[in-house]
Amino acid sequence: MINLITGGAGFIGSYLAEYLLDQGQEVIVLDDLSTGSFDNIAHLVGRKGFTYYGRETQQAGAGRVELIPHVVHQFMADGPIAVYGSGD
């Protein structure tokens, strides 16, 4: 299975990428490193099934898009997040 992880060079995304690779799945990480760090995924480079696209990919243009069955989109909030729940 192919998995696309946006923000995959962040703390959570890098662990998710490693877990999926360990399960024998293919992982594509898309991260411009605006908040993540390449150090988080450096040990994954060269592993079978791992591909990283960074800032240089965005500057080059979109290119060909293929069907990817699993997309994990992560984001970092720039400020406090309101959590709505039981009304306490």
PAZAPA-4460 file (N, C-alpha, C; in steps of 0.05 Angstrom, whole numbers, plus 32768, in hexadecimal, padded with zeros to 4 digits):
% residues 88
    n_x    n_y    n_z   ca_x   ca_y   ca_z    c_x    c_y    c_z   seq   type   mol
   8011   7FE9   8000   8000   8000   8000   8012   8019   8000     1      M     A
   8009   802D   7FF2   8018   8046   7FF1   800B   805A   8004     2      I     A
   801C   8067   8014   8012   807B   8028   8021   8095   8023     3      N     A
   8012   80AB   8021   801D   80C6   801F   801A   80D4   8039     4      L     A
   8030   80DD   8045   802F   80EB   805F   8038   8108   805A     5      I     A
   8026   811B   805C   802E   8137   805B   8038   813F   8076     6      T     A
   804D   814F   8077   8059   8155   8090   8068   813E   809C     7      G     A
   8071   812C   808B   807E   8113   8095   8099   8116   80A1     8      G     A
   80A5   812D   80A0   80BF   8131   80AD   80BC   813D   80C8     9      A     A
   80A4   813F   80D2   809F   8148   80ED   80A1   8131   8100    10      G     A
   809D   8136   811A   80A1   8122   812E   808E   810A   812A    11      F     A
   8074   810F   8128   8060   80FA   8126   8062   80ED   810A    12      I     A
   8064   80FD   80F5   8065   80F3   80DA   807D   80E0   80D5    13      G     A
   8094   80E6   80E1   80AB   80D6   80DD   80A8   80BA   80EA    14      S     A
   809C   80BA   8102   8097   80A0   810F   8082   8090   8100    15      Y     A
   806E   809E   80F5   805A   8090   80E5   8066   8084   80CC    16      L     A
   8077   8093   80BF   8085   808A   80A7   8096   8071   80AD    17      A     A
   80A5   8072   80C3   80B5   805B   80CA   80A4   8042   80D0    18      E     A
   808E   8046   80DF   807C   8030   80E5   8071   8023   80CC    19      Y     A
   8067   8034   80B9   805C   8029   80A0   8070   801A   8090    20      L     A
   8089   8025   808F   809E   8016   8081   80A4   7FFC   808E    21      L     A
   80A4   7FFB   80A8   80A9   7FE2   80B7   8093   7FCD   80B1    22      D     A
   807B   7FD7   80A9   8065   7FC5   80A3   8065   7FBD   8085    23      Q     A
   807A   7FC5   8077   807E   7FBE   805B   806E   7FCF   8048    24      G     A
   8065   7FE6   8051   8056   7FF8   803F   8068   800D   8033    25      Q     A
   805F   8018   801D   806E   802E   8010   8065   8048   801C    26      E     A
   8079   805A   8020   8074   8074   802D   807F   808A   801C    27      V     A
   806F   809E   8016   8078   80B7   8009   8074   80CD   801D    28      I     A
   808A   80DB   8024   8089   80F1   8036   808B   810B   8026    29      V     A
   8079   811D   802B   8078   8138   801F   807B   814C   8035    30      L     A
   8091   815B   8036   8095   816E   804B   80A8   8184   8042    31      D     A
   80A0   819D   8046   80B1   81B3   803E   80C5   81BC   8054    32      D     A
   80C4   81AD   806A   80D6   81B1   8081   80D3   81CD   808E    33      L     A
   80BB   81D9   808A   80B6   81F2   8097   80B4   81EF   80B6    34      S     A
   80AA   81D8   80BF   80AA   81D2   80DC   80B7   81B8   80E2    35      T     A
   80B9   81A6   80CF   80C5   818C   80D3   80E3   818E   80CF    36      G     A
   80F1   8177   80D2   810E   8176   80CF   8116   815E   80BF    37      S     A
   8127   8161   80AC   8131   814B   809D   813F   8136   80AF    38      F     A
   814A   813F   80C5   8157   812C   80D8   8143   8117   80E1    39      D     A
   8129   811D   80E2   8115   810A   80EB   8111   80F2   80D8    40      N     A
   8118   80F7   80BE   8113   80E2   80AA   812D   80D9   809D    41      I     A
   8144   80E4   80A4   815D   80DE   8097   8163   80C0   8097    42      A     A
   815C   80B3   80AD   8162   8096   80B0   814F   8085   809E    43      H     A
   813A   8091   8092   8128   8082   8081   8131   8084   8064    44      L     A
   8141   8098   805D   814A   809B   8041   815A   8082   8039    45      V     A
   8153   8078   8022   8161   8060   8018   8152   8046   801F    46      G     A
   813F   8047   8031   812F   802F   8037   811C   8029   8020    47      R     A
   8118   8010   801B   8106   8007   8006   80EA   8011   800D    48      K     A
   80DE   801E   7FF9   80C2   8028   7FFC   80C0   8044   8007    49      G     A
   80D7   8052   800C   80D6   806D   8017   80DD   8081   8002    50      F     A
   80CC   8096   7FFF   80D2   80AD   7FED   80CC   80C6   7FFC    51      T     A
   80DE   80DA   7FF8   80DB   80F4   8005   80DA   810A   7FEF    52      Y     A
   80C6   811B   7FF1   80C4   8133   7FE0   80C4   814B   7FF2    53      Y     A
   80D5   815E   7FEC   80D8   8176   7FFD   80D3   818F   7FEE    54      G     A
   80DE   81A4   7FF8   80DA   81BF   7FED   80E1   81C1   7FCF    55      R     A
   80F6   81B4   7FC7   80FF   81B5   7FAB   80EA   81A9   7F98    56      E     A
   80DA   8196   7FA2   80C5   818A   7F92   80AF   819E   7F8D    57      T     A
   80A8   81AE   7FA1   8094   81C2   7F9E   809C   81D7   7F8A    58      Q     A
   80B5   81DF   7F8A   80BF   81F3   7F78   80C0   81E9   7F5B    59      Q     A
   80C4   81CF   7F58   80C6   81C4   7F3D   80AB   81C0   7F2F    60      A     A
   8095   81C0   7F3F   807B   81BC   7F34   806F   81A2   7F3D    61      G     A
   8056   819F   7F37   8047   8188   7F41   804F   816D   7F35    62      A     A
   8054   816D   7F1A   805B   8154   7F0D   8043   8141   7F0C    63      G     A
   8049   8127   7F0A   8034   8113   7F07   8029   810B   7F22    64      R     A
   800F   8109   7F23   8001   8100   7F3C   7FF5   80E5   7F37    65      V     A
   7FFB   80D3   7F49   7FF0   80B8   7F48   7FDC   80B3   7F5E    66      E     A
   7FCB   809F   7F5C   7FB8   8098   7F70   7FC7   808D   7F89    67      L     A
   7FC2   809A   7FA0   7FCF   8092   7FB9   7FB8   808B   7FCC    68      I     A
   7FB6   8071   7FD4   7F9F   8069   7FE4   7F9D   8075   8000    69      P     A
   7FB4   807B   800D   7FB4   8085   8028   7FC3   809F   802A    70      H     A
   7FB6   80B3   8033   7FC2   80CD   8037   7FBF   80D5   8054    71      V     A
   7FD5   80DB   8062   7FD5   80E4   807D   7FDE   8101   807D    72      V     A
   7FCB   8113   8082   7FD2   8130   8082   7FD5   8139   809E    73      H     A
   7FEC   8145   80A4   7FF2   8150   80BE   7FF6   816E   80BC    74      Q     A
   7FEF   817C   80D0   7FF3   8199   80D0   7FFC   81A2   80EC    75      F     A
   8008   81B9   80ED   8010   81C5   8106   8001   81DF   8109    76      M     A
   7FF3   81E2   811F   7FE4   81FA   8123   7FF8   8211   812B    77      A     A
   7FF2   8229   8122   8003   823F   8128   7FFC   824C   8143    78      D     A
   7FE7   8243   814F   7FDF   824E   8169   7FCE   823A   8179    79      G     A
   7FC1   8243   818E   7FB1   8230   819E   7F9A   8224   818E    80      P     A
   7F94   820C   8195   7F7E   81FE   8187   7F67   81FC   819B    81      I     A
   7F50   8204   8192   7F38   8201   81A3   7F2E   81E5   81A1    82      A     A
   7F29   81D8   81B7   7F1E   81BD   81B8   7F02   81BE   81C3    83      V     A
   7EEF   81B4   81B4   7ED3   81B4   81BC   7ECC   8198   81C4    84      Y     A
   7EBF   8195   81DB   7EB8   817A   81E5   7E9E   817A   81F4    85      G     A
   7E9F   8172   820D   7E87   816D   821D   7E7B   8187   8228    86      S     A
   7E87   819D   8224   7E7C   81B6   822D   7E84   81BD   8249    87      G     A
   7E99   81B0   8254   7EA2   81B6   826F   7EB0   81D1   8271    88      D     A
***
